Amino acid sequence: MSKSCAAAIVLLLGAWTGAAYGAEDVGARDGAAARDEAAVPTPADAARLRDPFRPFTLDIRLLPRPQTVQATPLQRYELGQLTVAGTVWEVSPPRAMLEDSFGMGYIVTLGTPIGRNGGVITAIEPSRVVVEERTLDFYGKEQVKRIVMETPKEEGPTKTAGGRE
């Protein structure tokens, strides 16, 4: 390669890099950078945004509740594992007896924690108990789920040992 050819290449490269970083382009480049920086969320904004790679099922979570060292026996059961054996609602406070699958009975009143999902007994009425569970939905709003546990219905007259009704 001759010296004149090498000098021409250097001049072309110098003119190209000079034009790429010229004063008139620096202002346009700074404006573009400022727009790009405005599009990037700050850490405060990012904390409010949902992670697009996180599955939907992980966003539904329980409200924070006070952590106890040991859960009560009723908090170890799912609500479907308990049945209402009876209620007494004309006393203050009203009471109900819940029974597990082994026949073990538990006497409960208003405000008793129950179930694995942080439920609380909110009402005891004739032949039923109302439990409320509070959760956060997909949008972070508190949702209240009410579960009504009723006493099992009897299926007609039962026969005694003698065969009489």
N, C-alpha and C positions, 0 to 999 in steps of 0.2 A: 504494500500500500504506500502510495507516495505521500510526501509531506503535505501537499496541497489537498489531497483527498482527506487526510486525517484532520487537517485544519477545518475543512468544510463540515465534516461530521461534528467536530467540537462546536463550531459555530451554530449548527442546526440544533444540537442538543441544548446548548446554552440558550438559544432563542426559545426553544420549546419549553424548557423548565422555567425560564423567566416569564413567559406568557402564562404558564400554569400557576405561578405564584406571584403574579403582578399585583400592583396596588389596587387596581379596579376589581380584581377577582377576590381579593382578600375580604372585602366588605360583604360580597355576596356569599362567600364561604362562611363567614361569621354569622350571617343571618340564618343560613341553613343549619348551622350548628346550634344556634339558639332555638330554632324550631324543633330540632331533634331532641334537645335537652328538655324542652317543655313537654314533649310526648312521653318521655320516660317518667314513670311514676316515682314519686319520692317514697322513702320508707313508710311515712305515715299513710300515704295512699295505698301502698302495697299491702299494708296490714288489713285494709278494708276490702281488698279485692279477693276474689275466689281463685284458688290455684287451679288452672285449667287441667292439670294432669292428675288431680285427686278425684277418685271415684265419687259419684253422687252419694252413695250409701254412707260414706265416712263423714259427710257434712251434717247428717242428722245425728245429733248427740244429746245427751241428757244435760239438763241444767246442773251447774255445780251445786252440790249439796254438801253439808258438813260431813267430813270424813270421820267415821267412828272407828275405833280400834277393832271392835267386834260387832257384827251385825246381829240384830235380834233374830230369834228363830223364824219369825214371820217374814223377815226380809230375805231369807234364804229360799223361800218358795216362789214359784211363779203363781200368778193369781188363779190360773186354771187348775192348780193342784189343790186348792182350798174350796170347801163348800160351807155354806151358811147352815149351821145346825139349828139356830134359833136366835130370836131377837127379843129384847126387853126395851121398849121405847118410851114407856110411861114413867120412867124414873129419871132423875137428873144426876149425872149424865146418862144418856141411853147406852145400853151395852148389847153386844152380840157375841155369840159363840161361833167360832170358825173351827172346822175340823179338817185335818189333813187326810191323806190316803191311808194312813196307818190307824186312824181313829183317835189320834191325839187332839185334844181340844184346846183352844186358845180363846180367852175372853178379851175382847177389844172394846175400846171406846172411841169417841171422836178424837182425831189427831194422832191415832196410832199409826206408826210407819208400817207399811206392808208391801211385799213384793220386791223383786230384784230391780225394778225400774224406778224406785224412789216414790212409790205411791203412798198416799195418806188417806185415811178414812175420813170422809167429810160429812157423811150422813148415815144415820141408822134409822130405818123406817120399818114398818111392819113387813116382815118376811123378806127384807132385802137390805143390803149394805152398799153404799156408794163410795168408790175409791177414785181419787184423782191422781193422775200422773202428769207431770209437767215436763215438756221436752222443747228443744229448739228445732225449728223447721229449717228447710234449705236456705231461707233468706235471713236466718238468725232471729226470727220472731218467736216468742214463747207461745206454745200451743198447749192447751189443757185437754187431756184425754180422760173422759169419765167412763169408768167401768162399773156396771151394776151387777152385783152378785146376789142372786136370789136363792131362797130355800128351794130345794128340789120338791116338785109336785108329787103327791102320792098318786099311785096309779089305781085307784079304786079300793074296795074293801079287801082286807087281808084275811086269810083263813087262819083259824087257831089250830092248835094241835089236834083237837077233837074233830075237825072237819066242819065245824059250824062257822058261819060268818058273824 
